[in-house]
Amino acid sequence: MTSLRRNISFEKKERSSLQFSRGDKFRLVLATTLREDGYPDGGEWNPIESEGSRADSFEYVMYGKIYRIEGDESSTESSSR
């Protein structure tokens, strides 16, 4: 899939739990933390915490490492963002 606004490609793996078809619209947000204040979080998500998080604005949230960003030739390491 390619965004019309920017040159962005997104590959969905067949075993993914995301359910959408060609032509569907979705919002993809990449963030270094789920905390609203921008500070690093504790590394584990706790749904009982009373503080709000960026995840509260979305129906589906994945949190983890990005292992490869194509086109970013300057970095060969995985990103935790």
N, C-alpha and C positions, 0 to 999 in steps of 0.2 A: 504494500500500500504506500502511496506517496501523497504527501500533503500538497494542497494547491498553493498554500501560502509560502511554504519553505520547502527546500529539497530534503525531505525526511522520508526514510523508508522504515517500515516496521514489519518484521517477520513473526508471524504467530505460529508457534509449534502446534502440530496436530493434536498432541495430548494436553493442550492448554485448557483450562477451565473457562476461558473467555469465550462467550457465545456471541459472535457477530458475523455478519456476512458482508460481501463486497457492497460498497455503497453506504453502509452504516457509518454514522459519525460517532466519534468518541474523543475524549480529552485525555491526553497523556501528559503527566506532570512528573518531572524528575527533580528530586530535592535531596539535599544532604542530610536533612533531619525532618522528622515529623512534628517537631515542636514549633509552635507558632512564633516563639521569640527568636528562633534561628539558632539557639544554642544546641550543641550535640546532645543526643538523648542517651539513655543508658544501654542501648543496644538490644533491648528486648521490649516488645510491645505488651502493654498490660491494659486490657479493655476496661478494667475497673478503676483506673486512675481518674481522679476528678478533674484534672486539667484537660482542656480541650486540645486537640491536635489537628494538623492538616488533614488527617484521615477522616475527620468528622464531616467533611464536605463532599465525600464520595461514597458511592455504593460499593465499590470494589477497590481494594488497596493491596499492592504487593510491596514488600519491603525487603531489600537485600542488596547484593552487589551486582553491578553491571560488569560483565566480564569482557565484553568487546564492544567498542564503538568504532565502526568503520569510518574511515576518513580522518580519524584522529591519529595521524602517523607519528606525532611527537611523543606518545606515551604507549609503552608496551605492557604496563602493569594494569591489573584489574583496578577498578574504581569502587570505592565503598559509598559513592554518592547516589 
